[in-house]
Amino acid sequence: MMRPIQKAILVGILTIVVYLSVVVATTPALEPLAAISAAFQLNSIVIFGMGIGIGLQIFLSEKSKLLGCKLSVKRKAFGGNSGSTAATSFFSFFSLVPLGCCGWWLYALSLLPSVVGTGVSAILIEHSQVLAYSGLAIIFGFAGLTALKLKKEQRLQNSLNLN
């Protein structure tokens, strides 16, 4: 059985590997190392932020299981965290398109106006980096909420054990 820190590190690394795999898979115009290099140059904060944020959430979830805590919003937080991770990734890929990375995303961008309208599409593309950072804030926000709930549950358990 893996300890919480080991599992968190593994999942954090896997998050980064999956992100970079998508970059390589959707960038046939560049060599894999060039695509990865471009991704790190533009999105290193997002790449490492997602790995750390998801790893932190996994750590807290595993820690709560070890302590026998029943966090009532764990599923909601994990679902919200997954959604914000997907959104963060999606928006961060937009910034790579001008460099020749993630050519597949050009196709996605071309469909965007028919889905959400031209005005919304322009805003999403123009502010994609801010939206990616906002997604990171959500990821860390969920981790912070989970940490607070875990701390509260630990205090409750400690007070029950003292009585």
C-alpha positions in Angstrom: 0.0 0.0 0.0 1.4 3.4 -1.0 1.7 6.1 1.6 -0.1 9.4 0.9 3.0 11.3 0.0 4.1 8.6 -2.4 0.8 8.4 -4.1 0.5 12.3 -4.3 4.0 12.5 -5.9 3.1 9.8 -8.4 -0.2 11.3 -9.4 1.4 14.8 -9.6 4.1 13.4 -12.0 1.4 11.6 -14.0 -0.6 14.8 -14.4 2.5 16.5 -15.8 3.2 13.5 -18.1 -0.3 13.5 -19.4 -0.2 17.2 -20.1 3.0 16.9 -22.0 1.8 13.8 -23.9 -1.2 15.9 -25.1 1.2 18.6 -26.2 3.3 16.1 -28.2 0.3 14.2 -29.6 -1.3 17.4 -30.8 1.8 18.9 -32.3 2.9 16.9 -35.3 4.6 19.9 -36.9 7.3 20.0 -34.1 9.7 17.4 -32.8 8.5 16.1 -29.4 11.4 17.8 -27.5 10.7 21.1 -29.2 7.0 20.9 -28.4 7.8 20.1 -24.8 10.3 22.9 -24.6 7.8 25.4 -26.0 5.2 24.2 -23.5 7.6 24.7 -20.6 8.7 28.1 -21.8 5.1 29.4 -22.0 3.2 27.3 -19.4 5.7 26.1 -16.8 3.6 27.6 -14.0 0.5 25.9 -15.2 2.3 22.6 -15.9 3.9 22.4 -12.4 0.9 24.0 -10.7 -1.4 21.3 -12.0 1.0 18.6 -10.9 1.4 20.1 -7.4 -2.3 21.0 -7.0 -3.6 17.6 -8.0 -0.9 15.8 -6.0 -1.9 17.9 -3.0 -5.5 17.0 -3.4 -4.6 13.3 -3.6 -2.4 13.6 -0.5 -5.2 15.2 1.5 -7.7 12.6 0.3 -5.4 9.7 1.2 -4.5 11.2 4.5 -8.1 11.5 5.4 -8.7 7.9 4.5 -5.8 6.9 6.8 -7.1 8.9 9.6 -10.6 7.4 9.1 -12.1 10.8 8.4 -15.3 11.0 6.5 -15.1 14.2 4.4 -18.6 14.8 3.1 -17.5 16.9 0.2 -14.6 14.8 -0.9 -16.4 13.6 -4.1 -17.6 17.1 -4.9 -14.2 18.6 -4.4 -12.5 15.9 -6.5 -15.1 16.4 -9.3 -14.6 20.2 -9.2 -10.9 19.7 -9.1 -11.0 17.5 -12.2 -13.1 20.0 -14.0 -10.9 22.9 -13.2 -7.8 20.8 -14.2 -9.4 20.1 -17.6 -10.3 23.8 -18.0 -6.8 24.9 -17.0 -5.2 22.5 -19.5 -7.6 23.6 -22.2 -6.9 27.3 -21.8 -3.2 26.8 -21.4 -3.0 25.0 -24.7 -4.3 28.2 -26.5 -1.1 30.0 -25.7 0.9 27.3 -27.5 -0.9 27.5 -30.8 1.1 30.5 -32.2 4.3 28.7 -31.6 3.2 25.7 -33.7 2.4 23.6 -30.7 -0.9 21.9 -30.3 -2.1 22.3 -33.9 -5.1 20.2 -33.1 -6.2 23.0 -30.8 -6.4 25.3 -33.9 -9.2 23.0 -35.1 -10.9 23.2 -31.7 -10.5 27.0 -31.7 -12.1 27.2 -35.2 -15.2 25.4 -33.8 -15.4 27.5 -30.7 -17.4 30.4 -32.2 -20.1 28.0 -33.4 -20.4 26.6 -29.9 -20.2 29.7 -27.7 -20.4 32.6 -30.2 -17.8 34.9 -31.7 -17.6 37.4 -28.8 -17.2 34.7 -26.1 -14.7 32.9 -28.3 -12.6 36.1 -28.7 -12.7 36.7 -24.9 -11.7 33.1 -24.2 -8.8 33.1 -26.6 -7.6 36.6 -25.6 -7.6 35.8 -21.9 -6.7 32.2 -22.1 -3.6 32.6 -19.9 -5.6 34.4 -17.2 -8.2 31.7 -17.4 -5.6 29.0 -17.1 -4.2 30.7 -14.0 -7.8 31.1 -12.6 -8.1 27.3 -13.1 -5.0 26.8 -11.0 -6.5 29.0 -8.3 -9.6 26.8 -8.3 -7.4 23.7 -8.0 -5.5 25.1 -5.0 -8.8 26.5 -3.6 -10.3 23.0 -3.5 -7.1 21.6 -2.0 -7.3 24.4 0.7 -10.9 23.7 1.4 -10.2 20.0 1.7 -7.3 20.7 4.1 -9.5 22.9 6.3 -12.2 20.2 6.4 -9.6 17.6 7.2 -8.2 19.8 10.0 -11.7 20.3 11.4 -12.5 16.6 11.3 -9.2 15.8 13.0 -10.1 18.3 15.8 -13.6 16.7 16.2 -12.1 13.2 16.4 -9.5 14.3 18.9 -12.1 16.0 21.1 -14.3 12.8 20.9 -11.3 10.6 21.9 -10.5 12.8 24.9 -14.0 12.4 26.2 
